[in-house]
Amino acid sequence: MSVEQKVIEEVYGGDVRRFKADFAEMDLHAVHWNDLIVDATTLPHLKDIGQILIKINLGYLPPADVMLPFEPYLRAMIQSYWNGQIAEDDFYDQVEGHVKLIRNADMKHNTYLEYDESIYRNYYANFAMYGYAVRERVSRFLGYEPQLKHSLIAELWMRDIMSNDTYKMPAVATDDDARAITLIKYREILLEHGQGVASQSSLIGML
């Protein structure tokens, strides 16, 4: 099996059309060929365990294109730990540090210091439909009502999820809630202390 075929099988589940579409579009979310090769060839039997560690520390799994450059290294860390090459405390410290890199990559689109006024106009213009429900939900899991400059993108994103007629959010916290809370808390620290501090800030873990 060629490397290309292995990538199609391991990463795209055999979907040749989706594989070709990713490379044809080459947009902001397109993955890099080298990352696909590494993902498909680096300890693939540890992929599920690596993703479990990400979810435990982060509270959710970011989109695949966010995790792709980082997750294979996590598998190598797991293998080293199992082989006795990394002490337990060091292993968990390194896992946390590496998951922070994944979190930071997922927050990259939310690091503008000020949002364009058009985003605020969109927020208020479409508030009635899901705005109250989203704000109540976010505040409940945060434990307080956030400032809009911190929660704007998280709330708009949660509205899109709630607008899906085929999905009803449960009363308990979900992965989507964890990502929304992460977006808010990261932005709070970003605006108060700067990106360096935000990038080293604590992970929220499972809600």
Backbone torsions as a table, in degrees:
resi	resn	phi	psi	omega
1	MET	NA	129.3	179.2
2	SER	-72.3	165.5	177.7
3	VAL	-60.1	-42.0	-179.9
4	GLU	-60.8	-44.1	179.1
5	GLN	-64.2	-37.6	179.8
6	LYS	-65.6	-41.5	177.3
7	VAL	-61.0	-45.2	-179.6
8	ILE	-60.7	-41.6	-178.4
9	GLU	-73.5	-47.6	-172.5
10	GLU	-77.9	-40.6	-173.6
11	VAL	-94.7	-38.7	-174.3
12	TYR	-106.1	7.6	178.1
13	GLY	59.0	29.7	179.0
14	GLY	85.3	3.6	-176.9
15	ASP	-84.0	92.4	-177.4
16	VAL	-64.9	-38.9	-178.1
17	ARG	-61.6	-44.6	180.0
18	ARG	-67.2	-37.3	177.0
19	PHE	-58.7	-47.8	-179.0
20	LYS	-67.6	-35.4	-179.3
21	ALA	-64.8	-39.5	179.6
22	ASP	-59.8	-40.1	-178.0
23	PHE	-83.7	-23.1	178.2
24	ALA	-73.3	-38.5	-175.3
25	GLU	-79.6	-43.1	179.7
26	MET	49.6	45.4	179.8
27	ASP	-89.2	-165.3	-176.1
28	LEU	-63.6	-24.2	-177.4
29	HIS	-101.7	4.1	179.5
30	ALA	-68.1	140.5	-179.0
31	VAL	-88.5	159.1	-178.9
32	HIS	-91.7	143.4	-177.0
33	TRP	-56.6	-45.0	-179.2
34	ASN	-61.6	-37.9	178.1
35	ASP	-64.6	-38.2	178.5
36	LEU	-64.9	-41.2	179.6
37	ILE	-63.2	-47.0	179.9
38	VAL	-61.3	-43.0	-179.3
39	ASP	-62.2	-40.1	-176.3
40	ALA	-77.4	-22.2	-171.3
41	THR	-114.1	-10.1	-177.3
42	THR	-95.4	102.9	174.2
43	LEU	40.4	56.1	-175.1
44	PRO	-59.5	-23.9	179.4
45	HIS	-69.5	-12.5	179.3
46	LEU	-101.6	6.0	-176.5
47	LYS	-60.6	-46.2	-178.1
48	ASP	-63.0	-40.7	179.7
49	ILE	-66.3	-40.4	177.1
50	GLY	-59.5	-42.3	-179.2
51	GLN	-70.8	-31.3	174.9
52	ILE	-63.3	-42.4	178.6
53	LEU	-63.9	-38.9	177.3
54	ILE	-61.7	-46.7	-177.2
55	LYS	-66.7	-38.9	178.6
56	ILE	-61.3	-43.5	-176.6
57	ASN	-80.1	-36.9	-173.2
58	LEU	-97.5	-26.8	-179.4
59	GLY	95.5	-9.5	-179.8
60	TYR	-162.6	167.3	173.8
61	LEU	-102.5	119.4	175.7
62	PRO	-64.5	169.8	176.6
63	PRO	-56.1	152.3	-175.6
64	ALA	-57.2	-38.8	-177.3
65	ASP	-68.2	-23.4	175.7
66	VAL	-75.5	-44.0	-176.5
67	MET	-74.3	-28.1	-169.0
68	LEU	-51.9	-45.1	-178.2
69	PRO	-71.8	-15.7	-171.8
70	PHE	-110.1	-35.0	-169.1
71	GLU	-63.7	-37.4	178.3
72	PRO	-58.9	-34.6	178.6
73	TYR	-64.8	-33.9	177.3
74	LEU	-62.3	-38.7	177.6
75	ARG	-62.4	-40.2	178.8
76	ALA	-63.7	-36.8	177.0
77	MET	-64.5	-41.8	178.2
78	ILE	-60.6	-45.5	179.6
79	GLN	-60.6	-43.2	179.9
80	SER	-63.9	-39.1	178.4
81	TYR	-64.8	-45.4	179.7
82	TRP	-64.4	-29.5	179.0
83	ASN	-84.1	2.0	178.4
84	GLY	78.7	16.5	-177.8
85	GLN	-88.7	-13.6	178.5
86	ILE	-129.9	130.7	176.8
87	ALA	-67.7	155.6	-174.0
88	GLU	-58.4	-48.4	-179.0
89	ASP	-61.8	-43.1	178.7
90	ASP	-63.1	-39.2	-179.7
91	PHE	-60.1	-50.3	-177.4
92	TYR	-68.2	-33.3	174.8
93	ASP	-64.3	-42.5	-179.8
94	GLN	-69.2	-37.5	176.3
95	VAL	-60.8	-46.9	179.7
96	GLU	-59.5	-44.5	179.5
97	GLY	-62.9	-38.3	-178.7
98	HIS	-73.2	-37.6	177.5
99	VAL	-66.6	-30.4	174.6
100	LYS	-61.9	-37.4	176.5
101	LEU	-61.6	-39.6	178.3
102	ILE	-67.0	-44.5	176.9
103	ARG	-57.9	-46.0	-178.4
104	ASN	-62.7	-38.3	177.1
105	ALA	-64.7	-36.8	179.1
106	ASP	-71.4	-25.5	180.0
107	MET	-87.1	-4.7	-170.1
108	LYS	-55.1	-37.2	-177.6
109	HIS	-76.3	-5.8	-174.2
110	ASN	-117.3	31.5	-175.8
111	THR	-106.8	6.9	174.9
112	TYR	-63.6	137.0	-179.5
113	LEU	-72.7	-30.4	176.8
114	GLU	-135.8	137.1	176.6
115	TYR	-85.0	149.6	175.3
116	ASP	-64.1	144.3	-178.4
117	GLU	-59.2	-27.8	-179.1
118	SER	-64.2	-30.1	178.3
119	ILE	-69.3	-40.4	176.7
120	TYR	-65.0	-40.0	179.2
121	ARG	-62.4	-41.1	177.3
122	ASN	-63.1	-39.5	179.8
123	TYR	-59.3	-49.2	-177.0
124	TYR	-76.3	-34.1	-178.0
125	ALA	-65.3	-28.6	-176.9
126	ASN	-114.8	26.2	-173.3
127	PHE	-71.8	-38.5	-169.3
128	ALA	-58.4	-38.9	-171.7
129	MET	-65.2	-56.0	-176.8
130	TYR	-129.2	-1.6	-173.7
131	GLY	-58.3	-46.5	-178.6
132	TYR	-64.6	-44.9	-178.3
133	ALA	-63.4	-42.1	-179.8
134	VAL	-66.8	-45.8	-178.0
135	ARG	-64.0	-38.8	177.7
136	GLU	-64.3	-42.2	-177.8
137	ARG	-67.0	-46.2	179.4
138	VAL	-60.8	-44.5	-179.2
139	SER	-64.4	-37.4	-179.2
140	ARG	-63.6	-44.6	-177.4
141	PHE	-80.5	-25.3	174.5
142	LEU	-74.6	-35.5	-174.5
143	GLY	94.0	2.7	177.3
144	TYR	-162.7	165.0	179.0
145	GLU	-89.3	118.8	-175.5
146	PRO	-76.4	157.9	171.1
147	GLN	-71.4	144.1	-175.4
148	LEU	-63.2	-31.5	179.7
149	LYS	-64.8	-18.5	177.2
150	HIS	-94.1	-32.4	-169.5
151	SER	-108.2	-0.2	-172.7
152	LEU	-52.7	-55.4	-176.6
153	ILE	-66.7	-40.1	179.2
154	ALA	-61.2	-41.9	-179.1
155	GLU	-68.6	-42.5	178.3
156	LEU	-62.5	-39.1	178.9
157	TRP	-65.3	-42.6	179.5
158	MET	-66.5	-32.0	176.7
159	ARG	-62.4	-40.6	178.5
160	ASP	-60.4	-39.2	179.5
161	ILE	-67.1	-45.0	-178.7
162	MET	-66.8	-25.4	-177.9
163	SER	-76.9	-7.6	178.7
164	ASN	-74.7	111.2	-175.8
165	ASP	-65.9	-18.8	-176.7
166	THR	-91.0	-0.1	-176.3
167	TYR	-134.3	126.9	176.5
168	LYS	-112.8	120.9	-178.3
169	MET	-69.7	132.8	178.7
170	PRO	-73.3	169.1	179.7
171	ALA	-70.2	-29.3	-179.6
172	VAL	-81.9	162.9	-178.8
173	ALA	-67.0	142.3	179.2
174	THR	-118.5	177.2	174.0
175	ASP	-58.9	-37.3	179.8
176	ASP	-63.9	-38.8	176.6
177	ASP	-63.8	-42.1	180.0
178	ALA	-62.0	-39.5	179.1
179	ARG	-68.4	-39.7	178.4
180	ALA	-62.6	-44.0	179.2
181	ILE	-64.0	-40.0	178.1
182	THR	-62.8	-43.6	177.3
183	LEU	-57.2	-42.9	-177.0
184	ILE	-70.6	-50.3	-176.1
185	LYS	-65.0	-39.1	177.4
186	TYR	-61.4	-43.5	-177.5
187	ARG	-69.4	-34.9	176.0
188	GLU	-57.6	-47.2	-178.7
189	ILE	-70.6	-38.5	178.5
190	LEU	-56.2	-49.3	-175.9
191	LEU	-74.1	-28.0	-178.1
192	GLU	-85.9	-39.5	-170.7
193	HIS	-125.1	-9.3	179.8
194	GLY	101.5	166.4	-173.4
195	GLN	-69.0	-33.3	179.5
196	GLY	-60.0	-44.9	179.4
197	VAL	-69.8	-41.3	179.7
198	ALA	-60.2	-39.9	-177.3
199	SER	-68.1	-23.3	178.2
200	GLN	-99.7	2.8	-175.5
201	SER	-69.1	160.5	-175.9
202	SER	-63.8	149.3	172.7
203	LEU	-83.5	148.6	-176.3
204	ILE	-83.5	-19.9	-177.9
205	GLY	68.2	-161.7	-178.7
206	MET	-76.8	133.8	177.5
207	LEU	-76.7	NA	NA
